[in-house]
Amino acid sequence: MRVIILCKAPVVGKVKTRLMPEYSAEQAAAVHQKMAYTVLLKVCSMFDDVWLAVDDMNHDFFKSLAQEFGVTLYTQGAGNLGDRLAGLSKASFSLDDKAVLFLGTDSPHVDVQRYQDVESGLNDCDVVIGPVEDGGYDLIATASFQPELFQDIDWGSETVFIKTMSIINRLSLSVKVLETSFDLDRPQDLQRASPESW
């Protein structure tokens, strides 16, 4: 399985903005960096084939991550999140037939068992998806190229998971749905996730 982690550059005032004003813009950017680092640390301890898909190939933060973890940087590409996911999926499956797991960096607190459940789920299912409480998902994995899963989605809304499930059903794909988790978007999410533990 190939893991593709999508990550934004830690630009002050542009990342984790929902942590403000309880956190300063600088603190929010620092939290973002810690979250990205933690996700990469967990994933690279489990998987050999990891892509870091970024929005700024020249940012020093990404260069340092690539050097420390030995991962290759890929550009996320243009368009909305769905366009970028579909493009990265196409790039991956054009190389080989490895299943692809997409992750963001908003869930550094999840146990690695969640990733292991993805791998086992793909033995029997076409798609594995991990819903989160706000109506989205923190991960999605596909055993084959399925670009329609990322089309006509109102990204950032509370309907992302429901819409994706309807597409999965329409395409007659088998699916494993993991337990519902939560993303770290707001100050109360951070407190709930005990950041001192990751």
Secondary structure, DSSP 8 states (H G I E B T S, - for coil): -EEEEEE----TTTSSGGGTTTS-HHHHHHHHHHHHHHHHHHHHHH-S-EEEEES-TT-HHHHHHHHHHT-EEEE--SSSHHHHHHHHHHHHHHH----EEEE-SS-TTS-THHHHHHHHHTTT-SEEEEEBTTSSEEEEEESS--GGGGSS--TTSTTHHHHHHHHHHHTT--EEE---B----SHHHHHHT-GGG-
